[in-house]
Amino acid sequence: MYFEAENSQLIFYEIAMSIGNSLDLRKMLKECLATYLRKLNCSAGGIFMLNKDVASELYEPVITTPRSFYSGKTFQAILKKIPCCGDDSEPSVLQNNLPLHGRVDDCIYYHLLELPEFGYIILIKSNDDLDPFIIKSLKPLNNKLAQACLSCLHKTELEKTNTILKDTLIQLQDEISERRKTENSLKTLNEKLEQSNKELKDLTHIASHDLREPLRKVTAFARMIEISLNDKLSADDKENLDFIIEGAEHMQQMIKALRDYSMVISKPEKFEEVDLNVLVENIKRYELADEIKASGADIIVTNQLHHIKCDYQQVRQVIKGLLSNGIKHQKSDIKPVIKISSQLWDESLVRVEIQDNGIGIKQEELKNLFVIFKRFHSNKNIKSVNIDLAIVKRIVEQHGGNIGVSSTHGEGSTFWFTVLPASAVKDTAARTNSTAVKT
């Protein structure tokens, strides 16, 4: 008994020394299995790991010696004697029966020893069986081997996770770098665009001033000629002179309209709460007073109008332009009646509608109604109104809203636009970057 104990201690020591020499699972198990087989005089063996991911095989071989052992007849014969190694088996059933030992072909002995929570080790010995005392002594050694295996697996998982995290971090850094480049490019483009817009406004202002001055002189001298030569001009000469005056005045209106349009290229600078009821009343009382008096127009507010969040001066220009449009484009024998109303729209906007009983618009002309300098009627005043509509559309766009019109030719039109309600958040900058207006 003393010899067996001393011998088992030597075996235990040499096998234990081979455990934990490597964090590479296969390399460590290969060394351990070789030591087991050599020190215990076994002819073959293998270490099998509990497979938690693949359902087809409950245990899979990590290392076998010799390599052909796993597919050989001896191992297959042993498997038939091992309970609960089928595809549908539960790991606990086999583990509860370990250690196992038996014999095949009368001279081949096998031992299945548990590696807790990892799997099992199988040892094959020819001609004589292993000493039960040695098998019992191997239990703490197997426990240590199982712990070393689990540590290797844990390290492998940590390495995989660490690799994934590193790859993700690199990807995020690349995305952040790319986003910064994009943001810097957008910032540069915006700065260039703002500078370009400023230069365009300055150029338009200077050009309009320099162009209008000679046109005013053409108009003034043409009228002087008309007055001084009134009795001496033939009907054709007078008509031609009228064409000159009308053309010069038309050109002045177009230059002024172009200047006005350039002034609303930039975004609104100041958003404030505006009471539409007060705004409409001020427009009626002051800015459109002469037009209303001359035409006898009725401007009717059909409901309590909403409070909105906007640039006061720009939205005033929108409503004034649409009301003036309804007054001017009217049948000569009908009194202009214009109705204005507002309602909540799509939960986050206010929709303002301005309905008139004017001459209406043909369906084929609606799609180009807001295009600058487009003309749709023979009425000579339409040119100024159309630029007004282009300005109106531009202002609504800058407020992040939509604008549109429905019309029946000969019966009237209903213009509408959307704008932020007064209850909207203070930071309205995001809405001014919304997509182009659909008309």
Contacts in CASP RR format, 6 or more apart in sequence:
PFRMAT RR
TARGET T0000
AUTHOR 0000-0000-0000
METHOD contacts of the structure
MODEL  1
MYFEAENSQLIFYEIAMSIGNSLDLRKMLKECLATYLRKLNCSAGGIFML
NKDVASELYEPVITTPRSFYSGKTFQAILKKIPCCGDDSEPSVLQNNLPL
HGRVDDCIYYHLLELPEFGYIILIKSNDDLDPFIIKSLKPLNNKLAQACL
SCLHKTELEKTNTILKDTLIQLQDEISERRKTENSLKTLNEKLEQSNKEL
KDLTHIASHDLREPLRKVTAFARMIEISLNDKLSADDKENLDFIIEGAEH
MQQMIKALRDYSMVISKPEKFEEVDLNVLVENIKRYELADEIKASGADII
VTNQLHHIKCDYQQVRQVIKGLLSNGIKHQKSDIKPVIKISSQLWDESLV
RVEIQDNGIGIKQEELKNLFVIFKRFHSNKNIKSVNIDLAIVKRIVEQHG
GNIGVSSTHGEGSTFWFTVLPASAVKDTAARTNSTAVKT
4 131 0 8 1.000
4 133 0 8 1.000
4 134 0 8 1.000
5 133 0 8 1.000
7 134 0 8 1.000
8 131 0 8 1.000
8 133 0 8 1.000
8 134 0 8 1.000
8 137 0 8 1.000
9 137 0 8 1.000
11 39 0 8 1.000
11 40 0 8 1.000
11 134 0 8 1.000
11 137 0 8 1.000
12 137 0 8 1.000
12 138 0 8 1.000
12 141 0 8 1.000
14 35 0 8 1.000
14 39 0 8 1.000
15 32 0 8 1.000
15 35 0 8 1.000
15 36 0 8 1.000
15 39 0 8 1.000
15 138 0 8 1.000
15 141 0 8 1.000
16 141 0 8 1.000
16 144 0 8 1.000
18 28 0 8 1.000
18 31 0 8 1.000
18 32 0 8 1.000
18 34 0 8 1.000
18 35 0 8 1.000
19 28 0 8 1.000
19 32 0 8 1.000
19 141 0 8 1.000
19 144 0 8 1.000
19 145 0 8 1.000
19 148 0 8 1.000
20 28 0 8 1.000
20 148 0 8 1.000
21 28 0 8 1.000
21 31 0 8 1.000
22 28 0 8 1.000
22 31 0 8 1.000
23 151 0 8 1.000
23 152 0 8 1.000
23 155 0 8 1.000
24 152 0 8 1.000
25 62 0 8 1.000
25 149 0 8 1.000
25 152 0 8 1.000
25 153 0 8 1.000
25 156 0 8 1.000
26 62 0 8 1.000
26 63 0 8 1.000
28 148 0 8 1.000
28 149 0 8 1.000
28 152 0 8 1.000
29 47 0 8 1.000
29 62 0 8 1.000
29 63 0 8 1.000
29 149 0 8 1.000
30 63 0 8 1.000
32 47 0 8 1.000
32 145 0 8 1.000
33 45 0 8 1.000
33 46 0 8 1.000
33 47 0 8 1.000
33 63 0 8 1.000
33 65 0 8 1.000
33 121 0 8 1.000
34 65 0 8 1.000
36 42 0 8 1.000
36 45 0 8 1.000
36 121 0 8 1.000
36 123 0 8 1.000
37 43 0 8 1.000
37 44 0 8 1.000
37 45 0 8 1.000
37 65 0 8 1.000
37 123 0 8 1.000
40 123 0 8 1.000
40 125 0 8 1.000
40 130 0 8 1.000
40 134 0 8 1.000
41 125 0 8 1.000
42 123 0 8 1.000
42 124 0 8 1.000
42 125 0 8 1.000
42 130 0 8 1.000
43 124 0 8 1.000
43 125 0 8 1.000
43 126 0 8 1.000
44 64 0 8 1.000
44 65 0 8 1.000
44 66 0 8 1.000
44 69 0 8 1.000
44 74 0 8 1.000
44 124 0 8 1.000
45 64 0 8 1.000
45 65 0 8 1.000
45 69 0 8 1.000
45 121 0 8 1.000
45 122 0 8 1.000
45 123 0 8 1.000
45 124 0 8 1.000
46 61 0 8 1.000
46 62 0 8 1.000
46 63 0 8 1.000
46 64 0 8 1.000
46 65 0 8 1.000
46 69 0 8 1.000
46 70 0 8 1.000
46 121 0 8 1.000
46 122 0 8 1.000
46 123 0 8 1.000
47 61 0 8 1.000
47 62 0 8 1.000
47 63 0 8 1.000
47 64 0 8 1.000
47 115 0 8 1.000
47 119 0 8 1.000
47 120 0 8 1.000
47 121 0 8 1.000
47 122 0 8 1.000
48 59 0 8 1.000
48 60 0 8 1.000
48 61 0 8 1.000
48 62 0 8 1.000
48 119 0 8 1.000
48 120 0 8 1.000
48 121 0 8 1.000
48 122 0 8 1.000
49 59 0 8 1.000
49 60 0 8 1.000
49 61 0 8 1.000
49 62 0 8 1.000
49 118 0 8 1.000
49 119 0 8 1.000
49 149 0 8 1.000
50 58 0 8 1.000
50 59 0 8 1.000
50 91 0 8 1.000
50 117 0 8 1.000
50 118 0 8 1.000
50 119 0 8 1.000
51 57 0 8 1.000
51 58 0 8 1.000
51 59 0 8 1.000
51 60 0 8 1.000
54 60 0 8 1.000
55 87 0 8 1.000
56 87 0 8 1.000
57 87 0 8 1.000
58 85 0 8 1.000
58 86 0 8 1.000
58 87 0 8 1.000
58 89 0 8 1.000
58 91 0 8 1.000
58 94 0 8 1.000
59 85 0 8 1.000
59 119 0 8 1.000
59 120 0 8 1.000
61 70 0 8 1.000
64 70 0 8 1.000
69 75 0 8 1.000
69 124 0 8 1.000
74 104 0 8 1.000
74 105 0 8 1.000
74 108 0 8 1.000
74 124 0 8 1.000
75 122 0 8 1.000
77 104 0 8 1.000
77 105 0 8 1.000
78 104 0 8 1.000
78 110 0 8 1.000
78 122 0 8 1.000
78 124 0 8 1.000
79 85 0 8 1.000
81 102 0 8 1.000
81 104 0 8 1.000
82 94 0 8 1.000
82 100 0 8 1.000
82 112 0 8 1.000
83 93 0 8 1.000
83 94 0 8 1.000
83 97 0 8 1.000
84 90 0 8 1.000
84 93 0 8 1.000
84 94 0 8 1.000
84 97 0 8 1.000
85 94 0 8 1.000
94 120 0 8 1.000
95 114 0 8 1.000
95 116 0 8 1.000
95 119 0 8 1.000
95 120 0 8 1.000
98 112 0 8 1.000
98 113 0 8 1.000
98 114 0 8 1.000
98 120 0 8 1.000
99 111 0 8 1.000
99 112 0 8 1.000
99 113 0 8 1.000
99 114 0 8 1.000
99 135 0 8 1.000
100 110 0 8 1.000
100 111 0 8 1.000
100 112 0 8 1.000
101 109 0 8 1.000
101 110 0 8 1.000
101 111 0 8 1.000
101 112 0 8 1.000
101 129 0 8 1.000
101 130 0 8 1.000
101 135 0 8 1.000
102 109 0 8 1.000
102 110 0 8 1.000
102 111 0 8 1.000
103 109 0 8 1.000
103 110 0 8 1.000
103 129 0 8 1.000
104 110 0 8 1.000
107 126 0 8 1.000
107 127 0 8 1.000
108 124 0 8 1.000
108 125 0 8 1.000
108 126 0 8 1.000
109 124 0 8 1.000
109 125 0 8 1.000
109 126 0 8 1.000
109 128 0 8 1.000
109 129 0 8 1.000
109 130 0 8 1.000
110 122 0 8 1.000
110 123 0 8 1.000
110 124 0 8 1.000
110 125 0 8 1.000
111 122 0 8 1.000
111 123 0 8 1.000
111 125 0 8 1.000
111 130 0 8 1.000
111 135 0 8 1.000
112 120 0 8 1.000
112 121 0 8 1.000
112 122 0 8 1.000
113 120 0 8 1.000
113 121 0 8 1.000
113 122 0 8 1.000
113 123 0 8 1.000
113 135 0 8 1.000
113 138 0 8 1.000
113 139 0 8 1.000
113 142 0 8 1.000
114 120 0 8 1.000
114 142 0 8 1.000
114 146 0 8 1.000
115 121 0 8 1.000
115 142 0 8 1.000
115 143 0 8 1.000
115 145 0 8 1.000
115 146 0 8 1.000
115 149 0 8 1.000
116 142 0 8 1.000
116 143 0 8 1.000
116 146 0 8 1.000
117 146 0 8 1.000
117 150 0 8 1.000
118 146 0 8 1.000
118 149 0 8 1.000
118 150 0 8 1.000
118 153 0 8 1.000
119 146 0 8 1.000
121 142 0 8 1.000
121 145 0 8 1.000
123 130 0 8 1.000
194 266 0 8 1.000
197 265 0 8 1.000
197 266 0 8 1.000
200 262 0 8 1.000
200 265 0 8 1.000
201 262 0 8 1.000
201 263 0 8 1.000
201 265 0 8 1.000
201 266 0 8 1.000
204 258 0 8 1.000
204 259 0 8 1.000
204 262 0 8 1.000
205 259 0 8 1.000
205 262 0 8 1.000
207 255 0 8 1.000
208 255 0 8 1.000
208 256 0 8 1.000
208 258 0 8 1.000
208 259 0 8 1.000
211 251 0 8 1.000
211 255 0 8 1.000
212 252 0 8 1.000
212 255 0 8 1.000
212 256 0 8 1.000
215 248 0 8 1.000
215 251 0 8 1.000
215 252 0 8 1.000
215 255 0 8 1.000
216 252 0 8 1.000
218 244 0 8 1.000
218 248 0 8 1.000
219 245 0 8 1.000
219 248 0 8 1.000
219 249 0 8 1.000
219 252 0 8 1.000
222 241 0 8 1.000
222 244 0 8 1.000
222 245 0 8 1.000
222 248 0 8 1.000
223 245 0 8 1.000
225 241 0 8 1.000
226 233 0 8 1.000
226 238 0 8 1.000
226 241 0 8 1.000
226 242 0 8 1.000
226 245 0 8 1.000
233 241 0 8 1.000
246 380 0 8 1.000
250 380 0 8 1.000
250 383 0 8 1.000
253 383 0 8 1.000
253 384 0 8 1.000
254 373 0 8 1.000
254 383 0 8 1.000
254 387 0 8 1.000
257 383 0 8 1.000
257 384 0 8 1.000
257 387 0 8 1.000
257 388 0 8 1.000
257 391 0 8 1.000
258 387 0 8 1.000
260 387 0 8 1.000
260 391 0 8 1.000
261 372 0 8 1.000
261 387 0 8 1.000
261 390 0 8 1.000
261 391 0 8 1.000
261 394 0 8 1.000
264 314 0 8 1.000
264 317 0 8 1.000
264 391 0 8 1.000
264 394 0 8 1.000
264 395 0 8 1.000
264 398 0 8 1.000
265 394 0 8 1.000
266 398 0 8 1.000
267 398 0 8 1.000
267 432 0 8 1.000
268 310 0 8 1.000
268 311 0 8 1.000
268 314 0 8 1.000
268 395 0 8 1.000
268 398 0 8 1.000
268 399 0 8 1.000
268 432 0 8 1.000
269 311 0 8 1.000
270 311 0 8 1.000
270 312 0 8 1.000
271 309 0 8 1.000
271 310 0 8 1.000
271 311 0 8 1.000
271 420 0 8 1.000
271 426 0 8 1.000
271 428 0 8 1.000
272 309 0 8 1.000
272 310 0 8 1.000
272 311 0 8 1.000
272 312 0 8 1.000
273 307 0 8 1.000
273 308 0 8 1.000
273 309 0 8 1.000
273 422 0 8 1.000
274 307 0 8 1.000
274 308 0 8 1.000
274 309 0 8 1.000
274 310 0 8 1.000
274 312 0 8 1.000
274 315 0 8 1.000
274 422 0 8 1.000
275 305 0 8 1.000
275 307 0 8 1.000
276 305 0 8 1.000
276 306 0 8 1.000
276 307 0 8 1.000
276 308 0 8 1.000
276 319 0 8 1.000
276 342 0 8 1.000
276 352 0 8 1.000
277 301 0 8 1.000
277 304 0 8 1.000
277 305 0 8 1.000
279 312 0 8 1.000
279 315 0 8 1.000
279 316 0 8 1.000
279 319 0 8 1.000
280 299 0 8 1.000
280 301 0 8 1.000
280 305 0 8 1.000
280 319 0 8 1.000
280 340 0 8 1.000
282 316 0 8 1.000
283 316 0 8 1.000
283 319 0 8 1.000
283 320 0 8 1.000
283 323 0 8 1.000
284 292 0 8 1.000
284 299 0 8 1.000
284 323 0 8 1.000
287 320 0 8 1.000
288 299 0 8 1.000
288 320 0 8 1.000
288 323 0 8 1.000
288 324 0 8 1.000
288 327 0 8 1.000
291 297 0 8 1.000
291 324 0 8 1.000
291 327 0 8 1.000
291 328 0 8 1.000
292 299 0 8 1.000
292 327 0 8 1.000
295 327 0 8 1.000
295 330 0 8 1.000
295 335 0 8 1.000
295 336 0 8 1.000
296 335 0 8 1.000
296 336 0 8 1.000
297 327 0 8 1.000
297 330 0 8 1.000
297 335 0 8 1.000
297 336 0 8 1.000
297 337 0 8 1.000
297 338 0 8 1.000
298 335 0 8 1.000
298 336 0 8 1.000
298 337 0 8 1.000
298 338 0 8 1.000
299 323 0 8 1.000
299 338 0 8 1.000
299 340 0 8 1.000
300 337 0 8 1.000
300 338 0 8 1.000
300 339 0 8 1.000
300 340 0 8 1.000
301 339 0 8 1.000
301 340 0 8 1.000
301 341 0 8 1.000
302 339 0 8 1.000
302 340 0 8 1.000
302 341 0 8 1.000
303 341 0 8 1.000
303 342 0 8 1.000
303 343 0 8 1.000
305 340 0 8 1.000
305 341 0 8 1.000
305 342 0 8 1.000
305 352 0 8 1.000
306 342 0 8 1.000
306 343 0 8 1.000
306 344 0 8 1.000
306 350 0 8 1.000
306 421 0 8 1.000
306 422 0 8 1.000
307 421 0 8 1.000
307 422 0 8 1.000
308 315 0 8 1.000
308 350 0 8 1.000
308 419 0 8 1.000
308 420 0 8 1.000
308 421 0 8 1.000
308 422 0 8 1.000
309 419 0 8 1.000
309 420 0 8 1.000
309 421 0 8 1.000
309 422 0 8 1.000
309 424 0 8 1.000
309 428 0 8 1.000
310 399 0 8 1.000
310 419 0 8 1.000
310 420 0 8 1.000
311 399 0 8 1.000
314 395 0 8 1.000
314 398 0 8 1.000
314 399 0 8 1.000
315 395 0 8 1.000
315 399 0 8 1.000
315 419 0 8 1.000
317 391 0 8 1.000
317 392 0 8 1.000
317 395 0 8 1.000
318 392 0 8 1.000
318 395 0 8 1.000
318 396 0 8 1.000
318 417 0 8 1.000
319 340 0 8 1.000
319 352 0 8 1.000
319 354 0 8 1.000
321 388 0 8 1.000
321 389 0 8 1.000
321 392 0 8 1.000
322 354 0 8 1.000
322 392 0 8 1.000
322 415 0 8 1.000
323 338 0 8 1.000
323 340 0 8 1.000
323 354 0 8 1.000
324 385 0 8 1.000
324 388 0 8 1.000
325 356 0 8 1.000
325 385 0 8 1.000
325 388 0 8 1.000
325 389 0 8 1.000
325 415 0 8 1.000
326 336 0 8 1.000
326 338 0 8 1.000
326 354 0 8 1.000
326 356 0 8 1.000
326 358 0 8 1.000
326 413 0 8 1.000
327 336 0 8 1.000
327 338 0 8 1.000
327 356 0 8 1.000
328 381 0 8 1.000
328 385 0 8 1.000
329 356 0 8 1.000
329 358 0 8 1.000
329 359 0 8 1.000
329 360 0 8 1.000
329 377 0 8 1.000
329 379 0 8 1.000
329 382 0 8 1.000
329 385 0 8 1.000
330 336 0 8 1.000
330 356 0 8 1.000
330 357 0 8 1.000
330 358 0 8 1.000
330 359 0 8 1.000
331 358 0 8 1.000
331 359 0 8 1.000
331 410 0 8 1.000
334 357 0 8 1.000
334 358 0 8 1.000
336 356 0 8 1.000
336 357 0 8 1.000
336 358 0 8 1.000
337 356 0 8 1.000
337 357 0 8 1.000
338 354 0 8 1.000
338 355 0 8 1.000
338 356 0 8 1.000
338 357 0 8 1.000
339 353 0 8 1.000
339 354 0 8 1.000
339 355 0 8 1.000
339 356 0 8 1.000
340 352 0 8 1.000
340 353 0 8 1.000
340 354 0 8 1.000
340 355 0 8 1.000
341 352 0 8 1.000
341 353 0 8 1.000
341 355 0 8 1.000
342 350 0 8 1.000
342 351 0 8 1.000
342 352 0 8 1.000
342 353 0 8 1.000
343 350 0 8 1.000
343 351 0 8 1.000
343 353 0 8 1.000
344 350 0 8 1.000
344 351 0 8 1.000
344 421 0 8 1.000
345 351 0 8 1.000
345 418 0 8 1.000
346 418 0 8 1.000
348 420 0 8 1.000
348 421 0 8 1.000
348 424 0 8 1.000
349 401 0 8 1.000
349 418 0 8 1.000
349 419 0 8 1.000
349 420 0 8 1.000
349 421 0 8 1.000
350 418 0 8 1.000
350 419 0 8 1.000
350 420 0 8 1.000
350 421 0 8 1.000
351 416 0 8 1.000
351 417 0 8 1.000
351 418 0 8 1.000
352 416 0 8 1.000
352 417 0 8 1.000
352 418 0 8 1.000
352 419 0 8 1.000
353 414 0 8 1.000
353 415 0 8 1.000
353 416 0 8 1.000
354 414 0 8 1.000
354 415 0 8 1.000
354 416 0 8 1.000
355 412 0 8 1.000
355 413 0 8 1.000
355 414 0 8 1.000
355 415 0 8 1.000
356 412 0 8 1.000
356 413 0 8 1.000
356 414 0 8 1.000
357 411 0 8 1.000
357 412 0 8 1.000
358 410 0 8 1.000
358 411 0 8 1.000
358 412 0 8 1.000
358 413 0 8 1.000
359 377 0 8 1.000
359 409 0 8 1.000
359 410 0 8 1.000
359 412 0 8 1.000
360 407 0 8 1.000
360 408 0 8 1.000
360 409 0 8 1.000
360 410 0 8 1.000
360 411 0 8 1.000
360 412 0 8 1.000
360 413 0 8 1.000
361 369 0 8 1.000
361 376 0 8 1.000
361 405 0 8 1.000
361 407 0 8 1.000
361 409 0 8 1.000
361 413 0 8 1.000
362 376 0 8 1.000
362 409 0 8 1.000
363 407 0 8 1.000
363 409 0 8 1.000
365 376 0 8 1.000
366 405 0 8 1.000
366 407 0 8 1.000
366 439 0 8 1.000
367 439 0 8 1.000
368 374 0 8 1.000
368 376 0 8 1.000
369 376 0 8 1.000
369 386 0 8 1.000
369 389 0 8 1.000
369 405 0 8 1.000
369 439 0 8 1.000
370 389 0 8 1.000
370 390 0 8 1.000
370 392 0 8 1.000
370 393 0 8 1.000
370 403 0 8 1.000
370 439 0 8 1.000
371 386 0 8 1.000
371 390 0 8 1.000
372 386 0 8 1.000
372 387 0 8 1.000
372 390 0 8 1.000
373 383 0 8 1.000
373 386 0 8 1.000
373 387 0 8 1.000
373 390 0 8 1.000
374 386 0 8 1.000
375 382 0 8 1.000
375 383 0 8 1.000
375 386 0 8 1.000
376 382 0 8 1.000
376 386 0 8 1.000
392 403 0 8 1.000
392 417 0 8 1.000
393 403 0 8 1.000
393 437 0 8 1.000
393 439 0 8 1.000
396 402 0 8 1.000
396 403 0 8 1.000
396 417 0 8 1.000
396 418 0 8 1.000
396 419 0 8 1.000
396 437 0 8 1.000
397 403 0 8 1.000
397 436 0 8 1.000
397 437 0 8 1.000
398 432 0 8 1.000
399 419 0 8 1.000
399 420 0 8 1.000
399 431 0 8 1.000
399 432 0 8 1.000
400 419 0 8 1.000
400 420 0 8 1.000
400 431 0 8 1.000
400 432 0 8 1.000
400 434 0 8 1.000
401 417 0 8 1.000
401 418 0 8 1.000
401 419 0 8 1.000
401 431 0 8 1.000
401 434 0 8 1.000
401 437 0 8 1.000
402 417 0 8 1.000
402 418 0 8 1.000
402 437 0 8 1.000
402 438 0 8 1.000
402 439 0 8 1.000
403 415 0 8 1.000
403 416 0 8 1.000
403 417 0 8 1.000
403 418 0 8 1.000
403 437 0 8 1.000
403 439 0 8 1.000
404 415 0 8 1.000
404 416 0 8 1.000
404 417 0 8 1.000
404 438 0 8 1.000
404 439 0 8 1.000
405 413 0 8 1.000
405 414 0 8 1.000
405 415 0 8 1.000
405 416 0 8 1.000
405 439 0 8 1.000
406 413 0 8 1.000
406 414 0 8 1.000
407 413 0 8 1.000
407 414 0 8 1.000
420 428 0 8 1.000
420 431 0 8 1.000
END
